[in-house]
Amino acid sequence: MRGRRGSLACVSAPTTPAEPSEQSPTPAPRRSRSRLRRAVVGIAVIVLLAIVATVTFTAVVIRRPLPETSGSLQLDGLEREVTVTRDEQGVPRIYADTAEDLFRAQGYVQAQDRFFEMDYRRHVTSGRLAELVGDVPAAIEADKVVRTFGWRQVAQQELDLVSDETRSYLRAYAEGVNAYLQGRDAGDIAFEYTVLGTTAQVEPEPWDPVDSLAWLKAMAWDLRGNYDDELDRALAYSTLDDVALVNELFPPYEQGGNATVLDPADLPESESGGAGAPVDVATAQTTSSPAGPSVRGARVDDALASARAALEAVPVLVGRGEGTGSNAWVVSGEHTSSGAPMLANDPHLALGAPGIWAQVGLHCTTVGADCPFDVAGFSFAGFPGVMIGHNGQLAWGLTNMGADVTDFFVERVRGETYQRGEEWVPLEVRRETIRVAGSAAVDIDVRSTVHGPVISDVLEVGAVTGAPSAAGTALGSYAVSLAWTALTPGRTADAVFALNTAQDAEDVREAAALFDVPAQNIVFATADGHIGYQAPGRIPVRAEVPGSPVPSDGSWPRDGRDPAYDWQGWVPAEQMPRALDPESGFIVTANQAVLPAGTGPFLTNDWDYGFRSERIRALLTQQIDSGRPFGVEDFNNIQNDDWSPYAQVLLPALLDVQLDDDYDAAGQELLRGWDGRMAADSAPAAYFAAVWRNLLQATFWDDLPQDMRPDGGDRWLVVLRTMLENPDDRFWDDRSTLNVVESRDEILTQALVSARRDMTVEMAKDPSRWSWGKLHTLRLEHPILGGEGVPGLVRELVNPSPVEMSGSSSVVNATGWDAGTGSFAVRTGPSMRMVVDLGDIDDSTWVTVTGTSGHPASKHYADQLGAWAEGRTFPFAFTRDAVQETAREELTLTP
């Protein structure tokens, strides 16, 4: 699951960077990721100061919401008795006689454990965050943007679109949630309501099936494709004024030199005459050009910048930013100890407290047509079923495909009309009212074109659409609209339940045809010995527009006036790439290109460059060639591999630099014997990361807008690798130094010397005292109460203790950090790790970043964090006997 950089990550793990020294790079002035947290501080913490020191606060207020997890409880609406067992980590396994009872119980249990998280998410996805947190500007901005998208309206339409069975499951889940809420005061449900309730009325309202469907919109938004790259190209052009230079910063996937997910030889023949054939698209006639070299100017740049500001106001719920991605692979039984296929998956997402995943087992006591579920894995609190996991016959994992499912259209707007060809047609306008707890409501007018909602005028961040054009007011002004596949109602909810009960490759294929958004890679393995890959997703078809100065494939903003740039429909499901039992005996997906360019339907040009996938492939191939079969521990070791491809690319050039001063050369000497691993206790890794950060600053900060300063991800590694072969590349020159033209070696020297001095300030003068983990630290934060300004006792309660981390960006153990901020703090990472052995299902393993509970006072709030940080996992029991053996608590729910 791969996304891009975001600004307001309310469930991510933003950290406070160390104060930069005089030699340190000044962090890029990016929008604060904790702005909402800081603002919400004013809601209640002053009141709390009077009570946090009392024993009553700890004994009553904090522990009051902890649920009953053993004994017997009545659950209104149940048809028959349900059993819920919990293991040592508090993971619930639910056993019911009917599918509806199964999901009623899941709703009840997840409300027990994590209702505030569910409620917070629903307020965000409905554009109602200000109702929860009050008159907080960041919350109101987020609401304006989400209302403009219309997530909840789309979800409401989807409730009527999904199957009767899915609708019944969603309703049963909501009934279970509401049965838990009934008769409970807000303070009995979650500690957070006690805090928020000091200044606002916070009585949680009943759960609705649409609340669950709206969550899928947030998941799709955070895991969409290349919108950052699309906007960055336009912004880079605004300063570079040269398409060739812009293209140098966005090299094609082939320059990464790494393999694709599938070899074209592995593709089966399809109903359309070969899955490898490109989708036919019309060659459109154009009357203008896409936004870029032709549709440009200060007002267009302003509109694009305003669009970006609006999009970054949306809180991050799943994950965006450098390091957001995923690993998944499957290996056939001929290479495993059990003789059956094995599967591994670890999605790299935003990290917060509580973690995004809710582990669960959902088991029909008798599996049959009326109750077909016997599945376990990782769910989202707030949505029934399992998103990633396995049943008795099939295991599946997901990684973000990164398909381009969004396009920006630069529109010419005049009053309440916009231009289409030579005509001016009416904008669609609707009024939205945002209610604000403790303050007056805010009304906004949402405007839409045929392409989608207009997003450049949602926030007041500067003149965008009001200024007349140079040719006069008759031509109107510029605005930016967003086309996004998820704004068309779909059946992803149906796909979730279809995957939960899938038995074979054909079942996966049918489920994938329903999995509209987000576009994911599905890897799977079956108990009868097959491994496979299936690409789902609603993928737009774009016309080829002759004469365009930049590609018309969606990689640049498009001219909304010209219908030639409109989407032409969707790629047919039967033409989406798939494979079964490839000759290699394994399949690896880690956000790299699915197929070589020109093969299969066009998905995107903005892939992850494949360094993680290539490392996984190398480790798998090495062990297969050795003849040693894979066991679960081998897969766990690969998931925690911390070897860096950055070292392979950069070390030769860095070691060739001559540093005459012994003090300056002390850091460089560490690199001479370094094995390239980003281990937490490694001194060379710490120095190398500082060199990389400073190298990016010295090379690019003088050329690019602040909003696209390099985050240090794999794209920048490919760019630098090419530049290292050209000592006089234009980007080496520091344009801020007058009458001096810097070369490659001068910039490399500057990066090495400044990094040595930075490490002295940030850690110690003696390099032997440096360690990567001291810099690369994960500080998980609560979405509302975990940020700056909250009293220390409250922060200590809701924020787990910081942990030092191995890994890095584009490493298999992908603990991402953003070089553009000046900080090495972990921002994203493996949100969970799962290994499934279909030959010995109870030998499977799993771990999540925090724990099963969302209650800070619970022993399961963060009891998995230490093991997760160290790369350890827990037994993943599945069969009834194994679950019973690991059970520590049992709760009986009665009608």
Steps between C-alpha positions, in 0.01 A plus 500: 500500500682796384415866527673832499589788725222648714493799728248434775556140606262455787573130543859506385800533725638850455784583728680805621829527312815583687585866491731549202848620566654784307646239266179298478259537213209723584185287486266577215210717617233239441148515638497367855394137532389561858310824441166343581636339815643827626175683432290238672714545809289804583191286520560347837846472638475798733204336667691175519790661680287516811435127501794322337690490828227324691472130565135517395601611150711190449280254684163617369519730200771313311391146582128567485462416126684166517257234374391168643679225309397194696182362647161550335332809351174558319519639147167622370423377152694175512322197358712245689780484753846622391837415657795745504839377617807717542863390504795639691511807272126556542416404139131405473391181321126499444289186449138530386233286333388761245685753289291787635574399860868477411507861383275622781753360739789652305332841521443454873858389569660773291283761670619355833861534399523800268184705469665839532732413213193399296317818595797721421532337159132541422512868591794547264350300213165680530652846513379545858823522695415845636189347660733285708787736582341844477613828348839379380607656167681184386189292567276743314739500204498121495120499510480744210717281280333171590156656443624621164601146412162375618633176650188432702264568210691244292489252789124550529463410132719193550270367771233462232749355251652214702346154517218413740740278696756777542229744604380254763856457633549876523170541683577215738838654578333836571247327726784348699674835540177665610421222745827582674431875501146464634464619858864608534613853576775639279753468782416130527587452133836675469732715709525749212135597544573598860762742369297636210188519713645773719432755226254338259203268497635161394224241512598243232220446253398155375714327239363485147599262219595806295761582766676175409483567125631856542810351661579332166518848343769602749693181431475565127604864541816429696594215264427675170769521238718779370322824582807643677721421202246657265492824696876492561567488126297815450660673799850400390429638155399832658861545620702295250310610186632196314312175441827308455623610843168408656520158337848453644342520845238239407697225327311209342478174689742333262780723631461325835624184329280272710257224408124540466248300704418279203687381196279532190560129443309428821180669377222264394298536186187699578156530351615810312778321317789526743534678828827644381337706228465873568150638544379672185438871545390760256740753356333826592509828315602787721442871495736588785772354719520355851610715787873529475693689233183637337234543767714677752573831665497641849124459541509137387788436740297667777201279422712186507665605827159569652380159385797337671435694822141379500598137446760513776240628746340154504618308809706191427312193620681220319827639376669741265859609471843363424522141610131430453479179301491128569674169450326173415621179348398138455717193449376167365504185710791345311725749682351483853554270796130420530463417131219756465513864387595776739404868491641812666357853518598819684320820393705816556261766624473788743577396856301628795342398829290299476628327188282484193440123501263302723593130509202267506379148426149453355376142507166346416455202730378303198629634168245479224296702253309683776813574703805484271763673714803337660758774469759682710734791451508877510186710492425869526306597813180637351468257209384138525702209368874456447702717261821291491531146629407141422227242525545124499564481126651831392734772632524842343705815540467851361749760383417833342517477123547875471284520188422853383137542603496878543538781250502875549318710243579868461162661436412841363223633727278805450240569766300180545608356165809329362633456148454179301636535149358828371201498736444611858295249699355526853699383798322257729465673837381367836495655847667322793461602865784414738389495862763606752478392864468809718499742208301617200450274202697559180333489158693422183399472136648196329549541126557215257573456131454195283841386627428526870499747791682832472764489773713809442258738672406288802749669733585868511870472425535779250338643189421214267181532304405863551764686302411591140720369223741721313260493205209625712225361716322340205749213505438429865758371745671170583386229738605140555260206516576144608401185315531196728370150446375468859245777443308257281301261722646150500480156660825471695299392805375199303861418409606485866250228583570319174870484591414380850329193354715448187635149445698519177640721224165537325339619824778757541450616144127547557564690823757721327245601238300656787801659673460845344714714731771523611688324220701227671725212409349176630738210557353171615577139578267202525514199726490270198833637378449801273648851520374795303470870432196707407474871429161650592386860491304746293763641265417793269573482128649818357512596136824562317498869408723584201717808515498531877826657629491263800350150532121477510516189719404676824852573618443877458191710580259507208311775318139477614373703207587230249284183504790315335656471846190353664510141624375254241365238742656221710742221422290181474546269799595209273795700367654567840832315547496161671718193529482154650792276596784681318804295405718682757301349786443835670332839453618823663301824516651804669338786307724453197372504141258217431611442139761647264398824330276440201371168634146465629271793580654833592501528879749779575854615434563601861597172664715426798835428335522145629797499738303323772354249259841431347654435841217259591539322167874470558454351848238255377708395201811457714324261737326310222833452322654372824239224517395591854119515531325800650345499843300769676810638670671550163213719384508695825872561451443634150231738627756644742786526250667842536755498214491832315515536121601861560835377630556293187435802279676776694791343688743477203463871426515603866813295566673648196481850649832617646462654847829635628389603847507207746201634691288528186616160376407316821143446383607391154730240655199334661360432155803308374417181684125546518276213387222735385255398770283761671514331841388696806841463667700594188724809505570491124125487430447818702775686317388372160143621560633845592709509182197406292284767665762769448578390146137546400489843656822618336395366161132590465379754752619791288310374194160387624196645677489435873202267467695254285833491677630142485363263760783255432286226351604258228426743216774729627741208518442428131542869417828522694632176352466648153646831608809332651595401145484864391731719715372815329128436519322830545350395835846468660545876480384693804323799345509685833879545469563786261774474236579142609401183317520194724573154363407155624814449710463835674142418602597149616780650710265754649251225594768284666651786700170651613369156603804436719446831676126444534561164668733670747224741598212252489674209678869517590843603375623140520354305202504177701218645710272557203209267431225506243227411748568809713408711198250269337244486779130421486277707724144382461239766567131496578296671224355764731675505839853403407652824375682804626333707769321210665600455866782251537299255710233479228756457223673225697167327538394506133842489328705181534866537592729579204690212339824503303464346157706321238413527131455804279330626188490252209641227726298179537450598865362827370500738794466816296629845588477828313835656411326825409411570863853480638390223738580128491191410704293204383184618326373181337576131530372142499161550664482125554689188395335172405639166381261218407608139448213316330667168575491562875246776544543529876873558455424834336607823672382859533565824683363852490670825591315570825234261628138398475353766730438869447470567874819658640444326835480155341794262526442432130533865392864460399605153617618397151713810436822367653483172309409682178793743532741210557362302207331231710153357438234299683329169423203540266271215610212418266346156551247467781724277709799733465288806582362328808850409612615862479182647653544698821149650524156396376190715466157359419259735324137400538183614319 
